[in-house]
Amino acid sequence: MSTIPKATRLRGRRATFLLITLWLMGGCEAPPSPPPPQILGDWVSEAPRYRDRTFEIRDDAVVFGTGKWSGSRLHILIGVEEQPSVQSWNVYTIQYREYDGSIGALEIHHRSTPKQMLRFANRQEIWIRNETREQDDA
């Protein structure tokens, strides 16, 4: 026979159940809102500063190609939100998971002209879809 009162045992079980429930809920995130097809793909820039860099937007991740000597940095995609257009550029905010678990956000501007063009909100350099890589992946 237990010397712990029944009410105390029930509170302990409820607390344990609550902790397990909260732990399980914390590990379950809503599926990401998918990027629109026009911004998916591998992007490159002719700007000298970024010539050896790539930027890839996938259904499940954002990948920053940081040059041939340092590789790439893949971040899990959380979601993409369309924002109001700015000077004929479609604006998107991409949220992704940083390596430390925090959430990073990146605003990009996209324009469909004869070539798909993209630029980061805080930069003027133009990025174009890497059609060569798209064909290689097909």
NUKOL-385719 format. One record per atom (N, C-alpha, C, O): residue in three letters; x, y, z; atom name. Coordinates in steps of 0.05 Angstrom, whole numbers. Example, Ala and Ser with C-alpha at 12.3 -4.5 7.8 and 13.67 -1.06 7.14 Angstrom:
<recs>
REC  residu      c1      c2      c3  atome
REC     ala     264    -114     156      N
REC     ala     246     -90     156     CA
REC     ala     264     -66     156      C
REC     ala     285     -66     169      O
REC     ser     257     -45     142      N
REC     ser     273     -21     143     CA
REC     ser     258       1     157      C
REC     ser     268      23     161      O
</recs>
This chain:
<recs>
REC  residu      c1      c2      c3  atome
REC     met      17     -24       0      N
REC     met       0       0       0     CA
REC     met      18      25       0      C
REC     met      37      26      15      O
REC     ser      10      44     -16      N
REC     ser      27      68     -19     CA
REC     ser      21      88       3      C
REC     ser      -2      91      12      O
REC     thr      42     102      12      N
REC     thr      38     122      33     CA
REC     thr      32     150      20      C
REC     thr      27     169      35      O
REC     ile      34     152      -6      N
REC     ile      28     178     -20     CA
REC     ile      -2     180     -23      C
REC     ile     -15     162     -34      O
REC     pro     -14     203     -14      N
REC     pro     -43     206     -17     CA
REC     pro     -52     204     -46      C
REC     pro     -37     211     -64      O
REC     lys     -76     193     -50      N
REC     lys     -87     189     -77     CA
REC     lys     -88     215     -93      C
REC     lys     -82     215    -117      O
REC     ala     -96     237     -81      N
REC     ala     -97     263     -95     CA
REC     ala     -70     272    -105      C
REC     ala     -69     283    -127      O
REC     thr     -49     267     -90      N
REC     thr     -22     275     -98     CA
REC     thr     -14     258    -122      C
REC     thr      -1     268    -141      O
REC     arg     -20     231    -121      N
REC     arg     -13     214    -144     CA
REC     arg     -27     222    -169      C
REC     arg     -15     222    -191      O
REC     leu     -53     230    -167      N
REC     leu     -68     239    -191     CA
REC     leu     -56     265    -202      C
REC     leu     -54     268    -226      O
REC     arg     -49     284    -184      N
REC     arg     -37     309    -194     CA
REC     arg     -10     303    -208      C
REC     arg      -4     315    -229      O
REC     gly       5     284    -198      N
REC     gly      30     277    -211     CA
REC     gly      26     264    -238      C
REC     gly      41     270    -257      O
REC     arg       5     248    -241      N
REC     arg      -1     236    -267     CA
REC     arg     -11     257    -286      C
REC     arg      -3     256    -310      O
REC     arg     -27     275    -277      N
REC     arg     -37     297    -294     CA
REC     arg     -14     314    -304      C
REC     arg     -12     322    -327      O
REC     ala       4     321    -285      N
REC     ala      28     337    -292     CA
REC     ala      45     323    -313      C
REC     ala      54     335    -332      O
REC     thr      49     297    -309      N
REC     thr      65     281    -328     CA
REC     thr      51     281    -356      C
REC     thr      64     285    -376      O
REC     phe      25     276    -356      N
REC     phe      10     276    -381     CA
REC     phe      12     303    -395      C
REC     phe      15     304    -419      O
REC     leu       9     325    -380      N
REC     leu      11     352    -391     CA
REC     leu      38     357    -402      C
REC     leu      40     368    -424      O
REC     leu      59     350    -389      N
REC     leu      87     354    -399     CA
REC     leu      91     338    -424      C
REC     leu     103     348    -443      O
REC     ile      82     313    -425      N
REC     ile      86     297    -449     CA
REC     ile      70     309    -473      C
REC     ile      80     311    -495      O
REC     thr      46     318    -468      N
REC     thr      30     331    -488     CA
REC     thr      43     356    -499      C
REC     thr      45     360    -523      O
REC     leu      53     373    -481      N
REC     leu      66     398    -490     CA
REC     leu      92     391    -505      C
REC     leu      98     405    -525      O
REC     trp     106     371    -497      N
REC     trp     131     364    -511     CA
REC     trp     124     354    -539      C
REC     trp     138     362    -558      O
REC     leu     104     338    -542      N
REC     leu      96     328    -568     CA
REC     leu      86     350    -586      C
REC     leu      92     351    -610      O
REC     met      71     369    -575      N
REC     met      60     391    -591     CA
REC     met      83     410    -600      C
REC     met      82     421    -622      O
REC     gly     103     413    -583      N
REC     gly     125     430    -590     CA
REC     gly     141     420    -613      C
REC     gly     153     435    -628      O
REC     gly     142     394    -617      N
REC     gly     157     382    -639     CA
REC     gly     142     381    -665      C
REC     gly     153     373    -685      O
REC     cys     116     388    -665      N
REC     cys     100     387    -688     CA
REC     cys      96     415    -699      C
REC     cys      81     431    -687      O
REC     glu     108     420    -722      N
REC     glu     104     446    -735     CA
REC     glu      85     443    -759      C
REC     glu      84     421    -771      O
REC     ala      71     464    -765      N
REC     ala      54     463    -788     CA
REC     ala      71     460    -813      C
REC     ala      93     470    -814      O
REC     pro      61     446    -834      N
REC     pro      77     444    -858     CA
REC     pro      82     471    -870      C
REC     pro      64     489    -868      O
REC     pro     105     475    -883      N
REC     pro     111     501    -894     CA
REC     pro      92     509    -917      C
REC     pro      83     491    -932      O
REC     ser      87     535    -920      N
REC     ser      72     544    -943     CA
REC     ser      92     543    -966      C
REC     ser     114     554    -965      O
REC     pro      85     529    -988      N
REC     pro     105     524   -1009     CA
REC     pro     111     549   -1024      C
REC     pro      95     567   -1027      O
REC     pro     136     551   -1034      N
REC     pro     143     574   -1051     CA
REC     pro     128     573   -1077      C
REC     pro     122     552   -1088      O
REC     pro     121     596   -1088      N
REC     pro     108     596   -1115     CA
REC     pro     128     586   -1136      C
REC     pro     152     590   -1133      O
REC     pro     118     573   -1156      N
REC     pro     137     561   -1176     CA
REC     pro     155     580   -1189      C
REC     pro     177     573   -1197      O
REC     gln     147     605   -1192      N
REC     gln     164     624   -1206     CA
REC     gln     190     631   -1191      C
REC     gln     209     641   -1203      O
REC     ile     192     626   -1165      N
REC     ile     217     632   -1151     CA
REC     ile     233     606   -1145      C
REC     ile     255     608   -1134      O
REC     leu     221     583   -1151      N
REC     leu     236     558   -1146     CA
REC     leu     260     556   -1166      C
REC     leu     259     566   -1188      O
REC     gly     281     544   -1157      N
REC     gly     303     539   -1174     CA
REC     gly     330     549   -1163      C
REC     gly     331     559   -1141      O
REC     asp     350     546   -1180      N
REC     asp     377     554   -1174     CA
REC     asp     382     581   -1187      C
REC     asp     377     584   -1211      O
REC     trp     392     600   -1172      N
REC     trp     396     627   -1182     CA
REC     trp     425     635   -1181      C
REC     trp     439     627   -1162      O
REC     val     435     649   -1201      N
REC     val     463     658   -1203     CA
REC     val     464     687   -1210      C
REC     val     444     698   -1221      O
REC     ser     486     700   -1204      N
REC     ser     490     728   -1210     CA
REC     ser     516     732   -1226      C
REC     ser     535     719   -1221      O
REC     glu     515     751   -1244      N
REC     glu     539     759   -1259     CA
REC     glu     555     780   -1244      C
REC     glu     577     787   -1253      O
REC     ala     544     791   -1223      N
REC     ala     558     811   -1207     CA
REC     ala     585     799   -1197      C
REC     ala     585     777   -1186      O
REC     pro     607     814   -1200      N
REC     pro     633     803   -1192     CA
REC     pro     633     793   -1163      C
REC     pro     646     772   -1157      O
REC     arg     620     806   -1146      N
REC     arg     620     799   -1118     CA
REC     arg     607     771   -1113      C
REC     arg     614     757   -1094      O
REC     tyr     588     764   -1130      N
REC     tyr     573     739   -1127     CA
REC     tyr     577     718   -1149      C
REC     tyr     562     699   -1150      O
REC     arg     596     722   -1165      N
REC     arg     600     705   -1189     CA
REC     arg     603     675   -1182      C
REC     arg     593     658   -1197      O
REC     asp     615     669   -1159      N
REC     asp     619     641   -1152     CA
REC     asp     598     632   -1132      C
REC     asp     600     611   -1120      O
REC     arg     576     647   -1128      N
REC     arg     555     641   -1109     CA
REC     arg     531     631   -1123      C
REC     arg     526     637   -1147      O
REC     thr     514     616   -1108      N
REC     thr     488     608   -1118     CA
REC     thr     468     612   -1096      C
REC     thr     475     614   -1073      O
REC     phe     443     614   -1104      N
REC     phe     421     616   -1085     CA
REC     phe     399     597   -1096      C
REC     phe     390     601   -1118      O
REC     glu     392     578   -1080      N
REC     glu     372     558   -1090     CA
REC     glu     347     559   -1071      C
REC     glu     350     559   -1047      O
REC     ile     324     559   -1084      N
REC     ile     299     558   -1069     CA
REC     ile     286     531   -1077      C
REC     ile     280     527   -1101      O
REC     arg     282     514   -1057      N
REC     arg     269     488   -1062     CA
REC     arg     242     488   -1047      C
REC     arg     236     506   -1031      O
REC     asp     227     467   -1052      N
REC     asp     202     463   -1037     CA
REC     asp     206     460   -1007      C
REC     asp     189     468    -991      O
REC     asp     229     450    -999      N
REC     asp     234     443    -971     CA
REC     asp     257     458    -958      C
REC     asp     261     456    -934      O
REC     ala     272     474    -974      N
REC     ala     296     487    -963     CA
REC     ala     304     511    -979      C
REC     ala     296     515   -1002      O
REC     val     321     527    -967      N
REC     val     335     549    -980     CA
REC     val     365     542    -978      C
REC     val     374     536    -956      O
REC     val     380     544   -1000      N
REC     val     408     537   -1000     CA
REC     val     424     560   -1010      C
REC     val     420     571   -1031      O
REC     phe     443     569    -993      N
REC     phe     462     590   -1000     CA
REC     phe     488     577   -1009      C
REC     phe     502     566    -992      O
REC     gly     494     579   -1034      N
REC     gly     520     569   -1045     CA
REC     gly     540     591   -1039      C
REC     gly     539     612   -1051      O
REC     thr     559     585   -1021      N
REC     thr     578     606   -1012     CA
REC     thr     605     604   -1025      C
REC     thr     625     614   -1014      O
REC     gly     606     593   -1049      N
REC     gly     631     592   -1064     CA
REC     gly     643     564   -1065      C
REC     gly     637     547   -1049      O
REC     lys     660     560   -1085      N
REC     lys     671     533   -1089     CA
REC     lys     689     524   -1067      C
REC     lys     692     500   -1064      O
REC     trp     700     542   -1051      N
REC     trp     718     533   -1029     CA
REC     trp     703     529   -1003      C
REC     trp     713     516    -985      O
REC     ser     680     540   -1000      N
REC     ser     666     538    -974     CA
REC     ser     640     523    -976      C
REC     ser     626     519    -955      O
REC     gly     632     513    -999      N
REC     gly     608     496   -1001     CA
REC     gly     582     511   -1000      C
REC     gly     579     534   -1010      O
REC     ser     562     498    -988      N
REC     ser     535     509    -987     CA
REC     ser     524     507    -959      C
REC     ser     533     491    -943      O
REC     arg     504     525    -954      N
REC     arg     491     524    -928     CA
REC     arg     461     520    -933      C
REC     arg     448     537    -944      O
REC     leu     451     497    -924      N
REC     leu     423     490    -928     CA
REC     leu     407     496    -903      C
REC     leu     416     490    -881      O
REC     his     384     509    -907      N
REC     his     367     517    -885     CA
REC     his     339     506    -891      C
REC     his     329     509    -913      O
REC     ile     326     493    -871      N
REC     ile     300     482    -875     CA
REC     ile     279     505    -879      C
REC     ile     279     524    -863      O
REC     leu     263     502    -899      N
REC     leu     243     523    -905     CA
REC     leu     220     521    -885      C
REC     leu     209     499    -880      O
REC     ile     212     544    -874      N
REC     ile     188     545    -857     CA
REC     ile     164     554    -873      C
REC     ile     142     544    -869      O
REC     gly     168     574    -890      N
REC     gly     146     583    -906     CA
REC     gly     153     607    -923      C
REC     gly     174     620    -919      O
REC     val     135     614    -941      N
REC     val     139     637    -959     CA
REC     val     113     653    -959      C
REC     val      91     642    -962      O
REC     glu     116     679    -955      N
REC     glu      93     697    -955     CA
REC     glu      96     717    -977      C
REC     glu     117     729    -980      O
REC     glu      75     721    -993      N
REC     glu      75     741   -1014     CA
REC     glu      68     768   -1001      C
REC     glu      49     770    -985      O
REC     gln      83     789   -1007      N
REC     gln      79     816    -997     CA
REC     gln      69     833   -1020      C
REC     gln      69     825   -1043      O
REC     pro      60     858   -1014      N
REC     pro      52     876   -1035     CA
REC     pro      76     882   -1054      C
REC     pro      99     884   -1046      O
REC     ser      70     885   -1080      N
REC     ser      90     890   -1100     CA
REC     ser     103     917   -1096      C
REC     ser      91     936   -1085      O
REC     val     128     919   -1105      N
REC     val     143     944   -1103     CA
REC     val     156     950   -1130      C
REC     val     172     934   -1140      O
REC     gln     148     971   -1143      N
REC     gln     159     980   -1169     CA
REC     gln     161     957   -1189      C
REC     gln     182     952   -1200      O
REC     ser     139     944   -1193      N
REC     ser     136     921   -1212     CA
REC     ser     152     896   -1204      C
REC     ser     155     878   -1221      O
REC     trp     161     895   -1180      N
REC     trp     174     871   -1170     CA
REC     trp     154     857   -1151      C
REC     trp     142     870   -1134      O
REC     asn     151     831   -1154      N
REC     asn     135     815   -1135     CA
REC     asn     153     810   -1111      C
REC     asn     176     802   -1114      O
REC     val     142     814   -1087      N
REC     val     158     813   -1062     CA
REC     val     150     788   -1046      C
REC     val     126     783   -1043      O
REC     tyr     170     773   -1037      N
REC     tyr     165     749   -1021     CA
REC     tyr     183     750    -996      C
REC     tyr     206     758    -997      O
REC     thr     172     742    -974      N
REC     thr     188     738    -949     CA
REC     thr     191     708    -945      C
REC     thr     171     694    -943      O
REC     ile     216     699    -944      N
REC     ile     222     670    -940     CA
REC     ile     231     667    -911      C
REC     ile     249     680    -902      O
REC     gln     218     649    -897      N
REC     gln     226     643    -870     CA
REC     gln     239     615    -870      C
REC     gln     229     596    -882      O
REC     tyr     261     613    -856      N
REC     tyr     276     588    -855     CA
REC     tyr     288     584    -827      C
REC     tyr     291     603    -811      O
REC     arg     296     559    -821      N
REC     arg     307     552    -795     CA
REC     arg     338     557    -796      C
REC     arg     351     545    -813      O
REC     glu     348     573    -778      N
REC     glu     377     577    -775     CA
REC     glu     389     552    -761      C
REC     glu     374     536    -750      O
REC     tyr     415     550    -762      N
REC     tyr     428     527    -750     CA
REC     tyr     425     526    -719      C
REC     tyr     426     505    -707      O
REC     asp     422     550    -707      N
REC     asp     418     550    -678     CA
REC     asp     389     546    -669      C
REC     asp     383     547    -645      O
REC     gly     371     541    -689      N
REC     gly     343     536    -683     CA
REC     gly     326     561    -686      C
REC     gly     301     558    -686      O
REC     ser     338     584    -687      N
REC     ser     322     609    -691     CA
REC     ser     311     610    -719      C
REC     ser     318     594    -736      O
REC     ile     293     629    -724      N
REC     ile     280     632    -750     CA
REC     ile     293     656    -764      C
REC     ile     294     678    -754      O
REC     gly     303     651    -788      N
REC     gly     314     672    -805     CA
REC     gly     293     680    -826      C
REC     gly     276     665    -833      O
REC     ala     295     705    -834      N
REC     ala     276     715    -855     CA
REC     ala     292     729    -876      C
REC     ala     312     743    -870      O
REC     leu     284     726    -900      N
REC     leu     297     738    -923     CA
REC     leu     276     749    -942      C
REC     leu     257     735    -949      O
REC     glu     278     774    -950      N
REC     glu     259     786    -969     CA
REC     glu     272     786    -996      C
REC     glu     294     797   -1000      O
REC     ile     258     775   -1015      N
REC     ile     268     775   -1043     CA
REC     ile     247     788   -1061      C
REC     ile     224     789   -1055      O
REC     his     257     799   -1083      N
REC     his     240     812   -1103     CA
REC     his     243     796   -1129      C
REC     his     266     789   -1136      O
REC     his     221     790   -1142      N
REC     his     222     774   -1166     CA
REC     his     207     788   -1189      C
REC     his     186     801   -1184      O
REC     arg     217     786   -1213      N
REC     arg     205     798   -1236     CA
REC     arg     206     778   -1259      C
REC     arg     227     766   -1264      O
REC     ser     184     775   -1273      N
REC     ser     183     758   -1297     CA
REC     ser     186     776   -1321      C
REC     ser     167     791   -1327      O
REC     thr     207     775   -1334      N
REC     thr     212     789   -1359     CA
REC     thr     219     767   -1379      C
REC     thr     214     744   -1374      O
REC     pro     231     773   -1402      N
REC     pro     239     751   -1418     CA
REC     pro     256     730   -1402      C
REC     pro     255     706   -1408      O
REC     lys     271     740   -1383      N
REC     lys     286     723   -1364     CA
REC     lys     274     727   -1336      C
REC     lys     267     749   -1329      O
REC     gln     273     705   -1321      N
REC     gln     265     708   -1293     CA
REC     gln     288     722   -1278      C
REC     gln     311     715   -1281      O
REC     met     281     743   -1263      N
REC     met     301     758   -1248     CA
REC     met     293     759   -1218      C
REC     met     269     759   -1211      O
REC     leu     313     759   -1201      N
REC     leu     309     760   -1173     CA
REC     leu     330     778   -1160      C
REC     leu     353     779   -1170      O
REC     arg     323     791   -1139      N
REC     arg     343     806   -1124     CA
REC     arg     335     806   -1095      C
REC     arg     312     803   -1088      O
REC     phe     355     809   -1078      N
REC     phe     350     810   -1049     CA
REC     phe     341     839   -1043      C
REC     phe     351     858   -1055      O
REC     ala     323     842   -1024      N
REC     ala     312     868   -1018     CA
REC     ala     333     889   -1010      C
REC     ala     330     912   -1016      O
REC     asn     355     880    -998      N
REC     asn     375     899    -988     CA
REC     asn     399     901   -1008      C
REC     asn     419     914   -1001      O
REC     arg     396     890   -1032      N
REC     arg     418     891   -1052     CA
REC     arg     406     899   -1079      C
REC     arg     382     895   -1084      O
REC     gln     423     909   -1096      N
REC     gln     415     917   -1123     CA
REC     gln     423     896   -1144      C
REC     gln     413     897   -1167      O
REC     glu     441     878   -1137      N
REC     glu     450     858   -1157     CA
REC     glu     427     840   -1166      C
REC     glu     410     832   -1150      O
REC     ile     427     835   -1192      N
REC     ile     406     818   -1204     CA
REC     ile     416     789   -1206      C
REC     ile     439     784   -1212      O
REC     trp     398     771   -1199      N
REC     trp     403     742   -1201     CA
REC     trp     384     731   -1222      C
REC     trp     361     740   -1224      O
REC     ile     394     713   -1239      N
REC     ile     377     700   -1259     CA
REC     ile     376     670   -1254      C
REC     ile     395     659   -1242      O
REC     arg     355     658   -1263      N
REC     arg     352     629   -1259     CA
REC     arg     374     615   -1275      C
REC     arg     378     622   -1298      O
REC     asn     387     596   -1263      N
REC     asn     408     581   -1275     CA
REC     asn     396     559   -1293      C
REC     asn     391     537   -1283      O
REC     glu     390     566   -1317      N
REC     glu     376     547   -1335     CA
REC     glu     393     523   -1341      C
REC     glu     383     501   -1345      O
REC     thr     420     526   -1341      N
REC     thr     438     503   -1346     CA
REC     thr     434     482   -1325      C
REC     thr     432     458   -1331      O
REC     arg     434     490   -1300      N
REC     arg     430     471   -1278     CA
REC     arg     403     458   -1279      C
REC     arg     400     434   -1274      O
REC     glu     382     474   -1285      N
REC     glu     355     463   -1287     CA
REC     glu     354     441   -1308      C
REC     glu     341     421   -1303      O
REC     gln     368     444   -1331      N
REC     gln     368     424   -1351     CA
REC     gln     383     400   -1342      C
REC     gln     376     377   -1349      O
REC     asp     406     404   -1328      N
REC     asp     422     382   -1318     CA
REC     asp     406     364   -1298      C
REC     asp     409     340   -1298      O
REC     asp     389     377   -1282      N
REC     asp     374     362   -1262     CA
REC     asp     351     347   -1274      C
REC     asp     341     327   -1262      O
REC     ala     342     355   -1298      N
REC     ala     318     342   -1310     CA
REC     ala     324     314   -1320      C
REC     ala     307     301   -1331      O
</recs>
